[in-house]
Amino acid sequence: MYILTKGFIEEQALGDGSRVVTVTSGGMLSHPLELDDMQWKKAGFDATKAYAKHKRQQVVITDVWAKKYPSIQFLTTHPGWADTPALRGAMPDFHEKMKEKLRTAEEGADCIVHGVASETKDLGPNGSFYTDRKPVSKHLTLAFTQESSAEANRLEELLDEMYETTQTPNS
């Protein structure tokens, strides 16, 4: 997500009025921004935690970009808990307990389509996080997930360092 969007920004492929919709997850709501060990070199890899951690990073970098590039509309969407192969594989116990309450893939896609297809005037502030077609809080009360501006800016610096490793010099 970062490499693609950053590349579009650098190549000026996103003009005034463009929109970037990032599909994230409500799983990030209980996880704060963590900047240490982003590549899981120190800690053992935990797929569920990595997913939530990176989804929080998506929401934070979306906020950074919304402030940095105000002529481009940035938003994140949470499709809700949908019955997908990824959920069944990653969280089988959760799936078994909640399968009757999970959304269909189509229901999950609704908020994403809304973010893509709506008129800008019908959307919330730049950088909003959407669930069920409405902007909602990016943080749960008392979950202690609010990052500082310095932490958000540090995330961008770290991602930029990773981005630079993907670039090839012009010949």
C-alpha positions in Angstrom: 0.0 0.0 0.0 2.7 2.5 1.0 5.0 1.8 -2.0 2.2 2.0 -4.5 0.7 5.2 -3.1 4.0 6.9 -2.5 5.0 6.0 -6.1 1.8 7.6 -7.4 2.4 10.7 -5.3 6.0 11.0 -6.5 5.1 10.6 -10.1 2.3 13.1 -9.6 -0.2 10.5 -10.8 -2.6 11.7 -8.1 -3.9 15.1 -9.0 -6.3 17.4 -7.1 -9.5 15.6 -6.3 -8.0 12.2 -6.5 -8.9 9.7 -3.8 -7.0 6.9 -2.1 -9.1 4.4 -0.3 -7.2 1.9 1.9 -8.9 -1.2 3.2 -7.9 -1.7 6.8 -9.4 -3.6 9.7 -11.1 -3.0 13.0 -8.5 -5.4 14.4 -6.2 -2.3 14.6 -8.5 -0.7 17.1 -7.0 -2.5 20.1 -3.4 -2.1 18.9 -1.3 1.1 19.3 1.2 2.2 16.7 4.4 0.3 17.3 7.6 1.4 15.5 10.1 -1.0 17.0 10.9 -4.1 15.1 8.7 -3.4 12.1 10.3 -6.3 10.2 9.9 -8.8 13.1 13.6 -9.4 13.4 13.7 -9.4 17.2 10.4 -10.9 18.2 9.0 -14.1 16.9 6.5 -13.5 14.1 2.9 -13.6 15.1 0.6 -13.3 12.1 -2.5 -12.0 14.0 -0.5 -9.4 15.8 1.4 -8.4 12.6 -1.9 -8.0 10.8 -3.3 -5.7 13.5 0.0 -3.8 13.8 0.2 -3.1 10.1 -3.4 -2.1 9.9 -2.8 0.5 12.6 0.1 1.7 10.5 -2.1 2.1 7.5 -4.5 4.3 9.4 -1.7 6.4 10.8 0.0 6.9 7.5 -3.3 7.8 5.9 -3.7 10.6 8.5 -0.2 11.8 7.7 -0.9 11.9 4.0 -4.3 13.6 4.5 -2.5 16.5 6.2 0.5 16.5 3.9 -1.5 16.4 0.6 -4.9 18.1 1.4 -5.9 18.2 -2.3 -6.0 14.4 -2.4 -8.8 12.6 -0.4 -7.4 9.9 1.8 -9.6 7.5 3.7 -9.5 4.1 5.3 -12.4 1.7 5.5 -13.2 -1.3 7.7 -15.4 -3.8 6.0 -16.6 -5.3 9.2 -16.1 -8.9 10.2 -16.8 -10.7 7.0 -16.8 -14.4 6.4 -13.7 -14.8 4.2 -11.2 -17.5 3.6 -8.6 -15.3 5.3 -10.6 -14.9 8.5 -11.4 -18.6 8.6 -7.7 -19.5 8.2 -6.3 -16.9 10.6 -8.8 -17.0 13.3 -10.7 -20.4 13.1 -12.0 -20.3 16.7 -13.3 -16.7 16.3 -14.9 -17.8 13.0 -16.6 -20.8 14.6 -18.0 -18.7 17.4 -19.1 -15.8 15.2 -20.0 -17.4 11.9 -23.7 -16.6 12.2 -23.0 -12.9 12.8 -20.3 -12.4 10.1 -21.0 -10.4 7.1 -20.9 -11.7 3.6 -18.1 -10.6 1.4 -20.6 -8.4 -0.5 -21.7 -6.8 2.7 -18.1 -6.2 3.7 -17.4 -4.6 0.3 -20.2 -2.1 0.7 -18.2 0.4 2.8 -15.2 0.1 0.4 -17.4 0.8 -2.6 -19.0 3.7 -0.8 -15.6 5.2 -0.1 -14.6 4.9 -3.8 -17.8 6.0 -5.4 -19.2 8.8 -3.2 -18.9 12.4 -4.0 -16.2 14.1 -2.0 -18.9 16.4 -0.5 -20.6 13.4 0.9 -17.6 12.1 2.8 -16.2 13.1 6.1 -12.9 15.0 6.7 -9.8 14.0 4.9 -8.1 11.0 6.6 -11.4 9.6 8.1 -11.8 6.0 9.1 -15.1 4.5 7.9 -17.3 1.6 9.1 -20.8 1.1 7.7 -20.4 4.1 5.4 -19.8 6.5 8.3 -16.6 8.1 9.7 -15.9 6.6 13.2 -13.2 6.9 15.8 -9.9 5.4 15.0 -9.4 4.6 18.7 -11.3 2.6 21.4 -11.9 4.4 24.6 -9.3 3.4 27.2 -7.4 1.3 24.7 -4.4 3.7 24.8 -3.8 3.6 21.1 -3.5 7.3 20.3 -0.2 8.1 18.7 1.6 11.4 18.9 2.4 13.6 15.9 6.1 12.7 16.4 5.3 9.0 16.3 3.2 9.4 13.1 6.0 11.4 11.5 8.5 8.7 12.5 6.4 6.1 10.9 6.6 8.0 7.6 10.4 8.3 8.0 10.7 4.5 8.5 8.4 3.7 5.6 10.3 6.1 3.4 13.5 4.3 4.2 11.9 1.0 3.2 10.5 2.7 0.1 13.9 3.9 -1.0 15.2 0.3 -1.0 12.6 -0.5 -3.7 13.7 2.2 -6.1 16.2 1.6 -8.9 18.5 4.4 -10.1 17.5 6.0 -13.4 19.9 4.8 -16.2 
